[in-house]
Amino acid sequence: MNQRTTSGSSLIAHQTIFARAGRTAPGFATTYQTFERTLTLRQRSKSAIQNYGLSIAKVALHFGMDHYLL
């Protein structure tokens, strides 16, 4: 897990996780939009929103029964 990746491949991996969570975890898309809007209004950085969002997507995938793809 300590493997470093370029920012481009890391971004693609994050987008893939977000896309899978949106497809397989019921309610993830609307919940994430609310989360993103709230943190934007609280003036959090874009990277903080993405990092927290990635963690939420992973949890959503785990409990959305898509854990065998992780």
C-alpha positions as CSV (number, residue, x, y, z in Angstrom):
1,M,0.0,0.0,0.0
2,N,3.0,2.3,0.2
3,Q,3.3,2.3,-3.6
4,R,3.4,5.8,-5.1
5,T,1.4,6.6,-8.2
6,T,1.4,9.5,-10.5
7,S,-1.4,12.0,-9.9
8,G,-3.0,11.1,-13.2
9,S,-3.3,7.4,-12.4
10,S,-4.4,8.1,-8.9
11,L,-7.2,10.4,-10.2
12,I,-8.4,7.7,-12.6
13,A,-8.5,5.2,-9.7
14,H,-10.5,7.6,-7.5
15,Q,-13.0,8.3,-10.3
16,T,-13.4,4.5,-10.8
17,I,-14.2,4.0,-7.2
18,F,-16.6,6.9,-7.2
19,A,-18.3,5.5,-10.3
20,R,-18.6,2.0,-8.9
21,A,-20.0,3.4,-5.6
22,G,-22.6,5.4,-7.6
23,R,-23.7,2.3,-9.5
24,T,-23.8,-0.3,-6.7
25,A,-24.4,1.5,-3.4
26,P,-28.0,2.7,-3.1
27,G,-28.2,6.4,-2.3
28,F,-24.5,7.1,-2.6
29,A,-24.7,9.6,-5.4
30,T,-27.3,11.9,-3.6
31,T,-25.5,11.5,-0.2
32,Y,-22.2,12.4,-1.8
33,Q,-23.6,15.5,-3.5
34,T,-25.0,16.7,-0.1
35,F,-21.7,16.0,1.5
36,E,-19.7,17.8,-1.2
37,R,-22.1,20.8,-1.0
38,T,-21.8,21.0,2.8
39,L,-18.0,20.9,2.7
40,T,-17.8,23.5,-0.1
41,L,-20.0,25.9,1.9
42,R,-17.7,25.3,4.9
43,Q,-14.8,26.3,2.6
44,R,-12.9,23.1,2.8
45,S,-10.2,22.4,0.2
46,K,-10.9,20.4,-2.9
47,S,-8.4,17.8,-1.9
48,A,-10.0,17.4,1.5
49,I,-13.4,16.9,-0.1
50,Q,-11.9,14.3,-2.5
51,N,-10.0,12.4,0.2
52,Y,-13.0,12.2,2.5
53,G,-15.2,11.3,-0.4
54,L,-12.9,8.5,-1.4
55,S,-13.2,7.1,2.1
56,I,-17.0,7.3,2.0
57,A,-17.1,5.7,-1.4
58,K,-15.0,2.7,-0.1
59,V,-17.2,2.3,2.9
60,A,-20.3,2.5,0.6
61,L,-18.9,-0.1,-1.7
62,H,-18.1,-2.4,1.3
63,F,-21.6,-2.2,2.7
64,G,-23.2,-2.1,-0.7
65,M,-22.0,-5.8,-1.2
66,D,-19.5,-4.8,-3.9
67,H,-16.6,-5.6,-1.5
68,Y,-15.3,-8.5,-3.7
69,L,-14.2,-6.0,-6.3
70,L,-11.9,-4.0,-4.0
